[in-house]
Amino acid sequence: MSTQEMPRWRTDDLYTGLDDARFTADLEALRSEVRELTELFDTQGVRKGGAAVSAEALAQAIDALNSVSRRLGEVRAYVNAFTSTDSRDAAAQQRMGELTTLALPLSPLHSRLTAWLGGAEEGQLHDLFAGSELVRDHEHFVRRAVTFARYQMTPAEEDLAAQLRPSGAGGWAKLHGNFTSQLRGEYRGESLPVTALRALATDPDESVRRDAFDAELKVWEQSSTVTAACMNGVKGEDGTLARRRGFAEPLDVSLLQNGIDRETLGAMQGAVVRSLPDFRRYFAAKARALGKEKLDWWDLFAPLGESQTEWTYPAGADFVERQFRGYSDKLGDFAARAFAEDWVDAGPRDGKRGGAFCMGWRQGDSRILMNHSPSLDSVSTLAHELGHGYHNLVKAGRTPLQKQTPMTLAETASIFCETIIQNAALESAEGAEKLYVLETQLLGHAQVVVDIHSRFLFERAVFEKRAERDLTAQELCDLMTGAQRESYGDALATLHPYMWAVKPHYYGSTFYNYPYTFGLLFGLGLYAQYEKARAEGQAQDFQRRYDELLSATGLADARTLAQDFGIDLHAPDFWEGSLNVIRRQIDEYERTVG
């Protein structure tokens, strides 16, 4: 199936186009709602030192915020459906700029609400929850606001920071996304998008992988002035605001946003570090299988084994639907509907951003972007993103403020669904096919544990250095390779100094890395509980509790939700248990390689 023949996501169920009169009308309605929300906050005295907080006034504020967020979510998703698939679409970029400007007042309004609630004592909170069912339903949102209020600047400073964001860190992030989506490199006399060069990392021919790697590095080197400026702009602003708001370091901002504490992160990271020698066993076994003493960076994604299974997009979609149905009819029906209604934009093409993501669309529907290649890894990516879509489905009955899910918990359903697919592929595999599936599993696990750890170390070092001055592209490369050496150890003969330019995560959010590791290990732990429940004839009870957990990811912090499954996130044993699942896969991999 050629790239052009792969399905593209449907957008006309919202609007017929960016020039649709209904779209323009909704933009104007959104503009009016934002203005009315501002007037409501002014009238009710929603600000630090304003009117006393009452249950009635807070309920009105929450209801209005939900209304604006609901409309904004749909309009923003629609425009993003165009900008993410074609960064050269001038009309879409113009609409996105218009929408960004229109939504500018919302961040200061959120800050005002946070400051307004900041002085509330426990007794006052109790009265607020008792006085309004709507406020009581949003208890977690209110309590988080009270916590965030401790780290606010003055109202004028918060307003200024929000107003400057689109032309500051937000502008740098937008530049990075648009700029890198259009980069091309020379490969064996042919000009290819950088995403296509990176896709060649999975080619079975080492000379292809090596030449593509060399071509890719030249692209990043030639563009490093721009990408380094983007990195300095984003991290400079984020670091400055973190210090100004009273955080000891930017990592603390991330922990608060992701709903976990340092004890949880420490327990998880400690287990990760202890697992690194085991992952190096995997890398060493892969090097032996490739006939090399050590892996080079271009070997990390090299295929091993041989699959007799067809992993084209249609075959992969059919496999995903069948395996999802093996878990539950609800999950299988969800996948069938996603495919039938064209929720997926599957193939790579010029101007389309790399990687994959899932975004909410409307009323529990989603849209999924990916760049499919004929491999189990790509099919796993499809399952992963559909997991996010299933999460959106079970949260459909919640309000926008209740749906706000920290990234740590946002990866739960995606990892769970990915595990369903990979375990199903492994179940009947033998010989070369078994090695192929194990390789796919461990390649993904190594990225989420080992490479993510290097990204975490890199970002922490960047924030530390950036507090002093701008960093040159070479300094960023040195920090990147230093972090890679610490994570990969002596397993690799070649490193990738420009991974800081490759990954968009650095530019969109603070510490957009370790939550993936959390999601993997938390998801593996939950899947182990599912297997136990299935063996005991309790699968349906687990599925009910699991859906309840997914539905409630915006209603409580991670540790509270985990406790309902008997999981203590402060206990190293839980994290070790999930990593032991991977260790057993490494043992089997070594035996299979021989």
C-alpha positions in Angstrom: 0.0 0.0 0.0 1.6 3.3 -1.1 1.8 6.3 1.1 -0.8 8.1 -1.0 -3.2 5.1 -0.7 -3.1 5.0 3.1 -6.2 6.4 4.9 -6.3 10.1 5.9 -8.4 11.2 8.7 -11.9 12.6 8.1 -12.5 16.2 9.1 -15.8 17.1 7.3 -17.9 15.7 10.2 -17.0 18.9 12.1 -16.8 21.5 9.2 -16.6 21.3 5.4 -13.4 23.4 5.5 -11.5 26.2 7.1 -13.7 28.6 5.1 -16.9 27.0 6.3 -19.4 29.6 7.5 -20.2 27.4 10.5 -16.5 27.3 11.4 -16.3 31.1 11.2 -19.5 31.4 13.3 -18.0 29.1 15.9 -14.9 31.2 16.1 -17.0 34.3 16.7 -19.1 32.4 19.3 -15.9 31.3 21.0 -14.7 34.9 21.0 -17.9 36.0 22.6 -17.7 33.2 25.2 -14.2 34.3 26.2 -15.3 37.9 26.5 -18.4 36.8 28.6 -16.1 34.7 30.8 -13.9 37.7 31.4 -16.9 39.8 32.3 -18.2 37.1 34.7 -14.8 36.9 36.5 -14.8 40.7 36.8 -18.4 40.8 38.1 -17.8 38.0 40.6 -14.5 39.4 41.8 -12.6 36.3 40.7 -9.1 37.4 41.5 -6.6 37.4 44.4 -8.0 39.6 47.1 -11.3 39.9 45.3 -14.7 38.9 46.6 -15.1 36.1 49.1 -15.3 32.7 47.4 -18.9 31.3 47.5 -20.2 28.0 46.2 -22.6 29.7 43.8 -19.9 32.0 42.3 -17.4 29.2 42.0 -20.0 26.9 40.3 -20.8 29.7 37.8 -17.1 30.1 37.1 -16.5 26.3 36.6 -19.6 26.0 34.4 -18.5 28.8 32.1 -14.9 27.5 31.9 -16.2 24.1 30.9 -18.3 25.7 28.2 -15.4 27.6 26.7 -13.0 24.7 27.0 -15.5 22.4 25.2 -15.9 24.7 22.2 -12.2 25.6 22.1 -11.2 21.9 22.1 -13.2 21.1 19.0 -12.1 24.2 17.0 -8.5 23.8 18.0 -8.5 20.0 17.1 -10.0 20.9 13.7 -7.3 23.4 12.8 -4.6 21.1 14.2 -5.8 18.4 11.8 -4.6 20.6 9.0 -1.4 22.1 10.4 -0.1 18.8 11.7 -0.5 17.0 8.3 0.7 19.9 6.1 2.9 22.6 7.8 2.8 24.5 4.4 -0.9 25.0 4.6 -1.0 28.8 4.9 -4.7 29.1 5.5 -4.5 26.6 8.4 -1.5 28.4 9.9 -3.4 31.7 9.7 -6.4 30.1 11.4 -4.2 28.6 14.1 -2.6 32.1 14.7 -6.1 33.6 14.9 -7.2 30.9 17.4 -4.1 31.3 19.5 -4.7 35.1 19.8 -8.4 34.5 20.5 -7.6 32.1 23.4 -5.0 34.3 25.0 -7.2 35.6 27.8 -7.9 32.1 29.0 -4.6 31.5 30.7 -4.8 34.7 32.8 -8.3 33.8 33.7 -7.2 30.4 34.9 -4.5 32.1 36.9 -7.1 34.4 38.4 -9.3 31.5 39.4 -6.3 29.8 41.0 -5.3 32.9 42.9 -8.9 33.4 44.0 -9.0 29.9 45.5 -5.5 30.0 46.9 -6.4 31.5 50.2 -9.1 28.9 51.0 -8.7 26.9 54.2 -9.9 23.3 54.6 -13.0 24.5 56.4 -13.9 26.9 53.6 -13.3 24.1 51.0 -15.6 21.8 52.9 -18.3 24.5 52.8 -17.8 25.0 49.0 -18.1 21.3 48.3 -21.2 21.0 50.5 -22.8 24.1 48.9 -22.7 23.0 45.3 -22.9 19.6 43.6 -21.0 21.0 40.6 -18.2 22.2 42.8 -18.2 18.9 44.6 -17.9 17.1 41.3 -14.8 19.2 40.5 -13.1 18.7 43.9 -9.8 17.5 42.5 -9.7 20.5 40.1 -10.4 22.9 43.0 -7.8 21.3 45.3 -5.1 21.3 42.6 -5.9 25.0 42.1 -5.3 25.7 45.8 -1.9 23.9 45.5 -0.9 25.7 42.4 -1.8 29.0 44.0 1.2 28.7 46.3 3.4 29.0 43.2 1.9 32.0 41.5 3.5 35.3 40.7 1.5 38.5 41.1 -1.7 38.7 39.0 0.0 41.3 36.7 3.0 39.1 36.2 0.9 36.0 35.5 -1.1 38.0 33.0 2.0 39.3 31.3 3.5 35.8 31.1 0.4 34.4 29.5 0.2 37.2 27.0 3.9 36.7 26.0 3.8 32.9 25.8 2.7 32.7 22.1 5.5 34.9 21.0 8.0 33.4 23.5 8.3 29.7 24.3 5.1 29.0 22.3 6.5 30.7 19.3 9.8 28.9 19.6 8.0 25.6 19.8 5.8 26.4 16.8 9.0 27.4 14.8 10.7 24.1 15.7 7.7 22.1 14.6 7.1 23.9 11.3 10.9 24.2 10.5 11.8 20.6 11.2 8.7 19.2 9.4 10.1 20.7 6.1 13.8 19.6 6.4 15.2 17.4 3.7 18.5 15.6 3.3 20.5 14.1 0.4 20.6 10.3 0.5 22.4 8.5 -2.3 21.6 11.3 -4.8 18.0 11.7 -3.7 16.4 14.4 -1.6 14.3 12.9 1.1 12.3 14.4 4.1 14.2 14.0 7.3 11.3 11.8 8.6 11.9 9.5 5.6 15.6 9.4 6.5 14.8 8.4 10.0 12.4 5.7 8.8 15.3 4.0 7.0 16.7 3.2 10.5 14.5 0.1 10.3 16.0 -1.2 7.0 17.6 -4.6 7.2 20.6 -3.5 5.2 23.2 -1.9 7.5 24.7 0.2 4.7 21.2 1.8 4.1 20.9 2.5 7.8 24.4 3.9 8.1 24.1 6.2 5.0 20.7 7.4 6.2 22.1 8.1 9.6 25.0 10.1 8.1 22.6 12.0 5.9 20.3 12.8 8.8 23.1 14.1 11.0 24.1 16.5 8.2 20.6 17.8 8.1 20.5 18.4 11.9 24.0 20.0 11.9 23.0 22.4 9.1 19.9 23.4 10.9 21.3 23.5 14.4 21.4 27.3 14.6 17.7 27.4 14.4 17.0 24.4 16.6 19.5 25.6 19.3 17.7 29.0 19.3 14.4 27.2 19.8 15.8 25.1 22.7 17.3 28.2 24.4 14.1 30.1 23.9 11.8 27.4 25.4 14.1 26.4 28.3 15.1 29.9 29.1 11.5 31.0 29.6 10.4 27.9 31.4 13.4 28.1 33.8 12.9 31.7 34.5 9.2 31.3 35.2 9.8 28.3 37.5 12.3 30.3 39.6 10.0 33.3 39.6 7.1 31.2 40.9 9.1 29.8 43.7 9.9 26.3 42.5 13.3 24.9 43.5 13.9 23.7 40.0 11.8 23.2 36.8 11.4 19.5 37.6 9.2 20.5 40.5 6.8 22.2 38.0 6.6 18.9 36.1 5.9 16.8 39.1 3.1 19.0 40.2 1.6 19.1 36.7 1.9 15.3 36.4 0.3 14.6 39.8 3.2 12.7 41.4 5.6 13.5 44.1 9.4 13.1 44.4 9.1 9.9 46.4 7.3 8.3 43.4 9.7 9.6 40.9 12.7 8.5 43.1 11.3 5.0 43.5 10.7 4.7 39.8 14.0 6.2 38.7 16.0 4.1 41.2 14.4 1.0 39.7 15.2 2.3 36.2 18.9 2.8 37.0 19.1 -0.7 38.5 17.7 -2.1 35.3 20.2 -0.5 32.9 22.7 -3.4 33.1 19.9 -5.7 32.0 19.1 -3.6 29.0 22.8 -3.6 28.1 22.5 -7.4 28.0 19.8 -6.9 25.4 22.0 -4.5 23.4 24.9 -6.9 23.6 22.8 -9.9 22.4 21.5 -7.8 19.5 25.0 -6.8 18.5 26.0 -10.5 18.4 22.9 -11.3 16.3 24.0 -8.6 13.8 27.6 -10.0 13.8 29.1 -6.9 15.6 31.0 -6.3 18.7 28.9 -3.4 19.7 25.8 -1.7 18.3 26.1 1.6 16.5 23.3 4.1 16.8 22.0 3.2 13.4 21.5 -0.4 14.6 19.1 0.4 17.5 16.1 0.0 15.2 17.6 -2.7 12.9 15.1 -5.5 12.4 16.0 -9.0 13.7 14.3 -12.3 13.1 11.8 -12.7 10.2 8.1 -12.2 10.2 5.9 -14.2 8.0 3.0 -12.0 9.2 1.8 -9.3 6.8 2.2 -5.9 8.6 0.7 -3.6 6.0 -1.6 -1.0 7.3 -4.9 -2.8 6.5 -3.5 -6.1 7.9 -2.2 -4.3 11.0 -5.6 -2.6 11.5 -7.4 -6.0 11.2 -4.9 -7.6 13.7 -5.5 -4.8 16.2 -9.2 -5.0 16.0 -9.2 -8.8 16.5 -6.9 -8.7 19.5 -8.8 -5.8 21.1 -11.9 -7.8 20.8 -10.2 -10.7 22.5 -9.9 -8.4 25.5 -13.4 -7.1 25.4 -16.2 -6.4 22.9 -16.2 -2.8 24.0 -12.6 -2.3 23.0 -13.0 -4.2 19.8 -16.1 -2.2 18.8 -14.2 1.0 19.5 -11.4 0.0 17.1 -13.8 -1.1 14.4 -15.6 2.3 14.6 -12.3 4.2 14.5 -11.3 2.4 11.3 -14.8 2.6 9.7 -15.1 6.3 10.3 -11.6 7.2 9.2 -10.1 8.5 12.4 -6.6 7.7 11.4 -4.2 9.6 9.2 -1.7 6.8 8.5 1.0 7.5 5.9 4.1 9.7 5.9 4.3 12.6 3.4 5.9 16.0 2.9 4.9 18.6 5.4 3.4 16.1 7.8 4.9 16.1 11.3 6.8 13.0 12.4 5.9 10.5 15.1 2.4 9.8 16.3 -0.3 11.3 18.5 -4.0 11.1 19.4 -6.2 14.1 19.9 -9.7 14.4 21.2 -12.2 15.4 18.5 -15.7 15.6 19.9 -18.1 13.7 22.2 -15.6 10.9 23.0 -14.3 10.7 19.3 -10.6 11.0 18.5 -8.2 11.6 15.6 -5.0 9.7 15.3 -1.8 10.7 13.4 0.9 8.2 12.6 3.6 7.5 10.0 3.0 3.8 9.2 5.7 1.5 8.0 5.1 -2.3 7.4 6.3 -3.6 10.8 4.9 -4.9 14.1 6.4 -1.8 15.7 4.2 0.5 13.6 1.2 -1.7 14.3 2.0 -1.4 18.0 2.1 2.4 17.6 -1.4 2.2 16.1 -2.6 0.2 19.1 -0.9 2.7 21.4 -2.7 5.7 19.9 -6.0 3.8 19.8 -5.5 3.3 23.5 -5.4 7.0 24.0 -8.6 7.2 21.9 -10.2 4.5 24.1 -9.2 6.6 27.1 -11.0 9.6 25.5 -14.1 7.4 25.0 -14.4 6.3 28.6 -13.9 10.0 29.7 -16.6 11.2 27.4 -19.1 11.8 30.2 -16.8 14.0 32.1 -16.6 17.8 31.8 -13.5 19.3 30.2 -12.1 20.3 33.6 -12.7 16.7 34.9 -10.9 15.3 31.8 -7.6 17.1 32.5 -5.3 14.1 32.9 -1.6 14.3 33.9 0.7 12.7 31.4 1.8 10.1 33.8 -1.8 8.6 33.8 -2.4 9.6 30.1 -0.1 6.8 29.0 -1.9 4.1 31.0 -4.5 3.0 28.3 -2.0 3.3 25.5 0.6 1.1 27.1 -2.1 -1.4 28.0 -3.4 -1.7 24.5 0.1 -1.9 23.1 0.8 -4.8 25.4 -2.3 -6.6 24.2 -1.0 -6.5 20.7 2.6 -7.5 21.4 1.7 -10.4 23.7 -0.8 -11.7 21.1 1.9 -11.5 18.4 4.4 -13.4 20.7 1.9 -16.1 21.8 2.0 -18.1 18.6 5.5 -17.1 17.3 8.3 -19.5 17.0 11.9 -19.4 15.7 12.7 -16.3 13.6 9.1 -15.0 14.1 9.6 -15.2 17.9 12.9 -13.2 17.7 11.1 -10.6 15.5 8.4 -10.1 18.1 10.8 -10.1 21.1 12.9 -7.6 19.2 9.9 -5.3 18.6 8.9 -5.5 22.3 12.4 -4.8 23.7 13.2 -2.1 21.2 10.2 -0.2 22.4 10.9 -0.9 26.1 14.5 0.2 25.6 13.4 3.5 24.1 10.9 4.2 26.9 13.3 3.2 29.8 16.8 3.7 28.6 16.5 6.4 26.0 13.9 8.3 28.0 16.3 8.2 30.9 18.9 9.9 28.7 16.4 12.5 27.7 15.6 13.2 31.4 19.2 13.5 32.3 19.8 15.8 29.3 16.9 18.1 30.1 17.9 18.5 33.7 21.4 19.4 32.6 20.1 21.9 30.0 18.0 23.7 32.6 21.0 23.9 35.0 23.3 25.3 32.3 20.6 27.5 30.6 20.1 29.4 33.9 23.6 30.9 33.4 23.4 31.7 29.6 22.5 30.6 26.1 23.9 27.3 25.1 25.6 26.7 21.7 24.5 23.9 19.5 27.8 22.1 20.3 27.2 22.4 24.0 23.7 20.9 23.5 25.3 18.0 21.5 27.9 17.4 24.3 25.1 17.3 27.0 23.1 14.9 24.8 26.0 12.5 24.2 26.9 12.7 27.9 23.4 11.7 28.9 23.4 8.9 26.3 26.7 7.5 27.7 25.3 7.5 31.2 22.2 5.6 30.1 23.5 3.3 27.4 26.9 2.7 29.1 29.4 1.0 26.9 26.7 -0.8 24.8 27.0 1.6 21.9 29.9 2.5 19.7 28.1 5.4 18.1 25.8 8.0 19.6 23.4 10.6 18.2 24.5 14.1 19.3 21.4 15.8 17.7 18.6 13.9 19.4 17.8 17.2 21.2 16.9 18.6 17.8 15.0 15.5 16.7 12.5 15.2 19.6 9.7 17.7 19.6 8.9 16.9 23.3 11.7 19.2 24.5 10.0 22.2 22.9 6.3 21.7 23.9 6.5 20.9 27.6 8.8 20.7 30.7 10.2 17.2 31.2 8.0 15.6 28.6 10.0 12.3 29.1 9.8 10.4 32.4 6.0 10.2 32.3 6.4 7.8 29.4 8.4 5.5 31.6 5.8 5.9 34.4 3.1 5.0 31.8 5.0 1.9 30.6 5.7 0.5 34.0 2.3 1.4 35.5 0.6 -0.1 32.4 2.7 -3.3 32.6 1.8 -3.6 36.3 -1.9 -3.3 35.5 -1.7 -5.8 32.6 -0.1 -8.3 35.0 -3.1 -7.8 37.3 -5.4 -8.3 34.3 -3.7 -11.7 33.4 -4.1 -12.8 37.0 -7.8 -11.8 37.1 -8.4 -13.6 33.8 -6.8 -16.8 35.1 -9.1 -16.6 38.1 -12.2 -16.0 36.0 -12.5 -12.3 37.1 -11.7 -10.6 33.8 -15.0 -8.7 33.6 -14.5 -7.3 37.1 -11.1 -6.1 36.2 -12.3 -4.5 33.0 -15.0 -2.6 34.9 -12.5 -1.3 37.5 -10.0 -0.5 34.8 -12.5 1.6 32.9 -13.4 3.3 36.1 -9.8 4.1 36.7 -9.4 5.6 33.1 -12.6 7.6 33.5 -11.3 9.0 36.8 -7.7 10.0 35.8 -8.7 13.7 36.1 -10.4 13.2 39.4 -7.5 12.1 41.7 -3.7 12.0 41.7 -1.8 8.9 40.5 -1.0 7.5 43.9 -4.7 7.6 45.0 -5.9 5.9 41.9 -3.2 3.3 42.1 -4.1 2.4 45.7 -7.5 1.2 44.4 -5.6 -1.6 42.6 -3.4 -2.3 45.7 -0.4 -0.5 44.2 1.9 1.6 46.3 3.9 4.0 44.0 6.4 4.8 46.7 7.4 1.1 47.0 10.4 0.1 44.8 8.9 -3.4 44.7 6.1 -2.3 42.4 8.5 -0.8 39.8 10.9 -3.7 40.1 8.0 -6.0 39.4 7.1 -4.3 36.2 10.8 -4.2 35.2 11.0 -7.9 36.0 8.5 -8.5 33.2 11.0 -6.9 30.8 13.9 -8.7 32.3 12.2 -12.0 31.5 11.8 -10.9 28.0 15.5 -10.1 27.8 16.3 -13.6 29.2 14.1 -15.1 26.5 15.7 -12.8 23.8 19.2 -14.0 24.8 18.1 -17.6 24.6 16.5 -17.1 21.2 19.5 -15.3 19.8 21.7 -18.1 21.1 
